[in-house]
Amino acid sequence: MAAVIAAPASGSGKTLLSLALLSWAQQNGRRIQAFKVGPDYLDAQLLSQASGQPCRNLDLNLCGEPWVRQAFHGYGGASELTLVEGVMGLFDGIGSSTTGSTADVARLLDLPVVLVLDAGGQAASLGAIVRGFRDHDPQLRIAGVVLNKVSSPRHRELLADVLERMEVPLLGCLPRSEALALPGRHLGLAPAHELEAPEQRRQAWAALASQHLNLERLVPLLQAPRPGPHPLANIPVEQGQPLPVALASDAAFHFRYQETSELLEHMGMPVLRWSPLADEAIPADAKGLILPGGFPEQHAAQLSGCTRSLGSLRAFVQQRPLYAECGGMLVLGEQLTDLDGTSHPMAGLLPFTAQRGPLQVGYRRLQARQDSPVVESGQQLVGHEFHRWELHSNRASSDRSVLWDIEGWKVHRHSEGWVDQTVHASWVHLHWASSTTICSRWRAALEAGERRSPNASSAASNRRESNPFPNAGAG
């Protein structure tokens, strides 16, 4: 069956409840699969850490209904228990609509909803909130309520009386505790790898579940769904020559979906981990490079001093394909301003400087203007943008290096991204499982790189380290 952990709004306690249940399951030897509604990377990292296996995103806007169904049954059905953490409020979707919301996912998969409520400072008023969510959509089933920030036994009794009169099951009461608070960052929760004492945290979360949740009623709601085929089962396994791909993976670059690595491996592109922060050269066997998002702005000074990494990057892109998104794109520019406002030199491959700017967040409709290593001219996709940095460049919107036209809810159509024969760089995150052509075009780009220079790995080191966009910005 599985259940969706949802709430009226962000900050209500969805992630805390999810972490408690996942940690309890792992501590008790119960294999549990976590899912996260929407495109979020940071919550998914925490859920992965607590469950002991990769969390999967269920995003109707990025990947569509078929993939969400396949992922849920393929990954969820392989476990004993399954949990789906919602995003924002239960009915919050694109803009002011419910499109792609947690409620949409719950309806699609026919899952009951466990509603988490911040009960601080209220008693009878809680009933109005619960009644509103219970009755708002007859197609949804609210299986029960978990209350967060309950201040005392008396407070618990008051709230329990309210729910009992409404005949809504009370599935647990989480106490108010500063020790349970999760640290934040300018884009949401802090990354999982930055949490101090992770094992002690998991033990505390498991104890929270054991002591404050009605597990006799909650655990049956988490039973895994009907098993389905593996989501990649219908994609032919590549029988050709292995073409290894370097994937930047460290504290600066860690925004990625698990399916990207799995698709690469499935299609004959073994993943080689590369740490720019460790000042490593790109692995000599790599035929392509992926720079995912993350927090390069937090590590800008250190990255700027990684001359071996940056030099390797400059040489690599002369021959081999490079895919960069969001934070991965920032390291390709001339200058990157850090969190303190200090500017640091970067790779200098793209003619822009990057500084802190207004929050840009939301789904984006994309139409490619040019062929790139992963898209073809005219192709339409949906991606996601989430950052607080902006680029400064004198490039004209009509320049041939523009990757695509982009628009979204309350976002007017505009040009974005950088492209040439070997480079795809954009603010926009793509989910590679959203289109089978992304990974197949990437492999074709790697094969083309092999044809251009059979010994590119050694030849690139001797080539001139130059900007692949010498005329960008000339108008």
N, C-alpha and C positions, 0 to 999 in steps of 0.2 A: 504493500500500500504506500508507505512513506508518508511524510507530512511536510507541509510548508511552514516554516517559522516566519511569521509576518508581524507587522506592527502598524500603528497609525502614522508613525513618522520615524525618520532617522533618529538615532540616539535613544531609542526606547529600551534597548536591551536585546535585540535580535542576535547580535554576534556573541554576547555573553552567554545567552542560553544555548546557542549552537555549540560554543566551545565547551560548555559544561557537559552537554550530552555526548559530544564526540570524545572528550577526554575520559568520561566515565566508561564509554563503550570500549575504548582501547585498553583502559586499565583492567577491564574485566574480560578481555580476550574476545570481544565481539567485533567482527570485521564490519566496519561502517563506511559507506561512501557518502561524502559531502558534495553538495552542489551549491552554487551561488547564482541567483538570478541576476542578469545584467552583465555588464562588461568588466566589473571591478576586479583588479588584480590583488589589492592589498588584503581585503577580507578573505579572498580565496587562499592567499598564502597562509594566513592564520588558521583557516579551516584545514588546510593540508597538514600543517604541523601538528594540529591536535588529533587528527584522525589517523595519521601515519601513512596516508596515501593521497595522491593528487586530487585536489578538489576540481570539479568540472563546472564551467560556466554554462548556464542555460539562458541564452539570450535570443529571444524571438526576433528582435530587430536586426541583429548582426547575422544570425545563422538560419532563421526561418523555422517553421514548425517541423518539417521532416527531420532536421538535424537534432532539434531539442528532444523529439520523441526517441530517436535512435540513441542519443547520448544517455538519456535517462534510463532506458531499459537495458542498453548495452553495458554501461558502467554500473548503474545501480543494481541491476539484476544479478550481477556477479558477486554481490556482497550479501551479508546477513541482514544488515540494517541500512537504511538510507534516510538522509536528512537534506532538505532543501531550504537554504536561508534566502529570504526575500531581499528586496532592495528598496530603500526609502520606505514610504508608506505603502500599504497593501494595494491601493488603487492608482498609485503614481506611475504614469507612463511617459511617453514623449510629450513635451510641452504640458498643456493642461488636460491632455487626454489620458486614457487608461491603456493606450496601445503599448504592448510589450511589458506591461506591469506584472508584478507578482501575482495579482489576481488572474491575469491572462494565462500565466503559466500553470497556476493551480487548476483553472478550468480545463485547459488543454489536456493535462495529465490526470484529471479527475482526482485531485489530492485534497485531503482535509487540511484545514488551516489551524495552527496553534497561534493564537494572538498574544503577543507580548505587550504589556502596558506599563508605562511608567506611572506608578501609583502614588508617587510622592505628593503629599499635601492635599489628598482628596479621599473621600469615602463614597457617599451616595452619588456624587457627580460621575463616578466611574461607570455607573449603570447606564448613563446616557451615551457614553462613548461606546460601550460594549453593544448596547442595543442598536446604535447606528451602524456599526460594522457588521453585526449579525444580520440585520434586515436590509442592508443596502443592496445586496445582490443575492437573490434567491438561489442562484446556481452555485454559490459557494457554501461550504459547510464549515462553520466554526466549531472545531472539535473540543475546544476548551481554551482557557486563558491561563497564562503565567504572568504573575505580577512582579514587577521589578521595583527596587528601592522602597521596600516595605520597612517601616522604621521601628516597629515594636510588635509584640504579640497582640496587644490591644488593636493596633492598626490592622493587623491581619484578620482579626475577628470581625471588625467592621466591614472590611472588604469582602470577606467570605459570606457574610449575611447578604450583602448586596447581590452577589452572583447567585447565591442559593435561591433568592426570590425570583430571579430571572431564569432559573433552571439551566444555567451555564456552568459546566464543570470547571472547578478551580484545580489546575494541574500543578501548581507550585507557587511559592512566594520567595523571591530572591531578596536578601537583606540589603539595606543601604550600606555600602562599604567602599571607601576610597581606595582600599587595597586592591579591589577588583577592577578599578578603572583601567582602560587601555590607553596608552599614550598616543597622541595624535601628531599630525604633521600637516604641512600646508596643502596636501592633497588628500587628507583623510587620516586613517589609522597609520601608525608607524609600521614599517615593514616587519615581518615576522622575525627576520634574522637580527633585528636590533633589540628585541625584547630581552631584558635581563632575566637570568635564572629561568629559562624556558621549562625545564623539568619541574621545578617547584610550582610554576604557574599551572602546568597541566595537572599536577596533583591537587592544587587548590581548586581548579575548575571541576575536577572529578568529585572532590569532596562536596562542593557546592551542589552538584546534582544529587549525590547520595543523601545529603542532609535536608535539602530544601525543595526537591521536586517529587511529585507523585509518580515514581518510575513504573509502578504497576499499571498505571493508565497511559503513561507516555510511551513506554517502550513498544507496546503493541501497535501504536500509531506509526512507528518507524520501521515496520517490517518491509523488507526489500520488495520492489515491484516484480512483476513477471519478467523473467530474463528475456533478453533479445540478443540478436547477433551483435558482434563487435561493430562499433560504428564505422570502422575502416574496412570491414570485410568485403564490401562491394568495390573497393578501389584495387585495381590490379597491382600485384607486387612487382616492382621493377626488377627485371632480370639482367639489365645491362651492367656496365662497369660502375662500381661504387664511386661516387663523387662526394667526398667529405665536405662538410660545411662547418666553418667556424662560427660559433655562437657566443657573443660577448655575454659573460655571466659572472657578475660580482656585485658588490654593494651599490655600484653606480648604475648597473644595467640588469634589471631583474623583472621587468614587466613583460611577461610572455605567457601564452597559453600552452598548456601541456601538449595539446594536440599538434602544435607546430613541430615540436621535436619528433612526435610519433609519426606524423605524415612524412617528414623528411626521411626518417629511418625506413618507413614502409616503402618509399619510392627510391630507395637506393642511395640515400644521401646521409651517411653516418654523421652524427653531430660531434664536433670537437669543441670542448669548452675553452674559452679564451678570456683572460682577465686583463683588460686594459689598465686597471688600477694597480696590478702587480707589475706593470711595465714589461709585459711579455710581448714577444713578437708573435704575429699571427702564425698559427701552426703551418709548417711548411707544406703539409699535405692538403691544406684547405683549397677547395676550388671555388668557394663562394663565402661570403661573410654576412652575418645578420647582426645588426646593432639594435637591440630592443630598447624600449623606454626604461625609465627608472629615475634616478636622482643625480644626474651628472652635475647639476648646479651645486649640490651639497659637497661634491668632491672636486670642484673645478680646479682648485689650486694644485691638488695632487695629480689630477689628470694632465694639467698643463706641464708638469714636470716629468711626465712619463714619456721621455723622448724616444725610447725604443718602440713603445706601443704606437705612438703617433707617426713615427717614421715608417713603421711597418704598414700602417693603414694607408699612408700616402702612396707607397709603392704598390700595395695590393690593388688599389682601385684602378690603376692604369691598365690592368689586364683582366681582372676578375670581377664578377658581379657583386654588388653591395646593396643590401636592403636595410634601410634605417628608418625607424619611426619614432617620433616624439623626442624623448631624451636622447635616443641614439642619433638623431639628426643634429642635435645641438653640438655634439663633439666634432662634427664635420665643418663647422663654421670657422670664422677667423677669430672671434672673441666670444667668451661666455662670461656673463656677470653672475657672481655667486650670490648666496643668500645675504651677504653683508654689503653688497653693492660694488665689490671689487671685480674688475674685469681681468680675465686670464686668456692668454693665447691658446687656441685649439689647433686642429689639424690643418685648417686653412684650405680645405677642399671645396667649400662652397662660399660664395662671396656675400656673407652676412655676418652681422654681430647679433648676439642674443642677450636681451635684458628682461628683467622682471616686468610683467604686464598684468592686465586684468585676467580673471579666471575665464577660461574657455572650456566649456564642457557640454557634451551632448552628442547625439548621433548625427552623422553627416552623410548626405547623398553625394556620390562621387561619379564623375564621368571623366575618363582618362582622355587627355588631349594627345598624348603621345604613347607609343609603345615604351614599356619599361621592362625590367627583368621579371616582373610578376603580373603585369596587366598589358592589354593591347589597346590601341587607340580606339576610342568610342565605347569601351567596356564600362558598364555601370555597376557599382558596388555600394555597399553601406559600410561605413566605418564609425569609429568613435574617437572623439577628441577630448582630452582632459589634461590641462596644463595651466600654469600661471606665467609663462614666458612668452615673449614676442620677438620677432625677427626684424632687423632693420637692414634694408638692402635697397639699392637704387634700380633694381631690376624692373623692367616694364612688364605689365600684366600680359602683354602679347609676346613676350620672349619665348623662344623655342625651348628653353629649359624648363618651362612650367609643366608640372606633372598633370594636374587636373583642375577642372571646375568643381566647386564644392558649395553646398548649401545645406541648411538645416532649419529647424524650427526657430523662427525669429533671427535667422542668420542669412543674410542676403548672398546671392550667388557671387562668388569671387574665385580668383585663381589661387592655387596653393601647390606646394611641393616642388621638388627638383628632379629632373630626369635627364639621363643621357644613355648611351649604349650600355654602360656598366652600372649606373646608379639609379636607385629608386629611394628617394628621401622625402618624408612627409610628416606633418604633425599627426596624421590620422593613423590610429591603430586598426589593423585588419585582423579578423579571425580567419586563419587560413583554412579552416574547415567549412567556411561559408561558401567557398567555390573551389571545385576540384581543379579549375584551370590555374589557380594561383601557384600551387606546388608544381604542376606539370610545366608551366612556363618557367618557373625558377630552375627546374632541372634542365630545360632547353637552353636557358641562359648559361648555365654551368658548362653544358656541352659546347656551346658556342665559344666560351672562353677557352676551352681546351683546344678547339680548332684554331683559334687566333694565335695561340702560343703554346705548343705542347710542353714547353719547359718554362711556363710562365712563372712558377714559383721562384726559380733562380734568376730568370731574366728580369722580373719586376724589380728586384733589389738593385739592379744596375741602371734602371730607367730614371729619367729625370722626374724628381718629385715635384709635380706641378698641379695647378688647379685644373680639373677637367672641364671647368666652365669659364674659360678665359674671357669670353665675350658677354657673359651674363650681366645684365644691367646696362648694357650699351644702348638698349632700346631698339 
